[in-house]
Amino acid sequence: MEKVEPTLEVFYEEKKRVKNPWGPDLQKCAKLNAIEMLTNRINFSGALLTAGVLTAGLISFRQGNSQLGQKLMRARVVAQGGTVALMVGSAYYYGENPWKKSS
């Protein structure tokens, strides 16, 4: 008797569609106002800035320029701290309070 290997399509059909509890609410995302959109872009830009400074610092270390690498690593810490502060602040400002009783 010949053994038949299942294809990937069989697995996709069997997989249940489950709502992601951690994913964004699409209706809420569609109603973002200008301030929320700006905050999201600033948070994303801060993350890109952090990654860019980190990359430049690692490259300078690899090339042997340790003084520039140290300055860039310090700049990365500042950029990363600012990005985290913006993310926490925006989450606090726009987030829902789970302890608040709904009326």
N, C-alpha and C positions, 0 to 999 in steps of 0.2 A: 504494500500500500504506500502510495506516494504522499509525503508530508507537504502540505501547502502552507507557505509562509504568508501571513497576513500583510496587506499593504498599509501604507500610512493612511489612506482614505478611510479604512475600516476604523482605525483609532479615532480619527476626527469625527466620524459619525457617532461613535459611542460616547464621546466626551460630552458631558452635560454643560450647558451654558449657565454659568452662575454669575450673579451680579457681584462685581468686585466691591467689597465694603470699603476698601482703601482708595479706590479710584475717584476721580472727580465726578460730581453730579453735573451731567451735561446741561440740564436746564439752568442750573445755577451759573455754569460757565458762560452760557449764552447771554446772561443778563449782567455781565460784568460792566461796571461803569468805567469811565475814563481814569479815575484815580486808581482803581484796582488793576487796570491794565498797565498803567504806568508803574505801579509797585511791582507787578510781576516782571516787567521788563528790566527794572532796576535790579531786582534780585537775580535774574538770569545774567545780566551784565556783570554784576559783582562776582558771580561764580566763574564766568569766563575770564574776568580780570585776574582772579586768584589763580586759576589754572595757567594763564599766560605767564604770570610772574613766577610761578613755581617752575614752569618749563624753562624759562630764561635763566633762573637761578641754577637749575640742575645742569644746563648746558655750560654755563660759565664755570661751575665747579669742574666739570669734565675737561674743559679746556685749560684748567689750571689757574684761573683768575679767582682766587679764594676771597679777596676783598670785595669784589663786585658780587660774588655769590652770596656772601654774608649779608650785604645790603639788600639784595633781592629777596633773600629769605626773610629778613625783617619786614620788608615791604609786603611780602606774602602774608605774614602773620597779621599785619594791619588790615590788609584787604580782606582776609578771611574773617577777621573779627567784625569788620564793618558789614560784611555780607551776612554773617550769622545774626548780628544785631538787627539788621533790616528784616530778615526772615522771621525772627522771633517777634519783632514789633508789628509786622504786618499780620502775622498769625494771631496775635493778641487783639489787634484792632478789628480785623475782619472775621475772626473766628466766633463760633457760637459757644456760649457758656454752658457747659453740661450740668452745672449745679443750679442754674437759674430755673425756677419753677415756671412752666408755661402757663399762661393765663387762659 
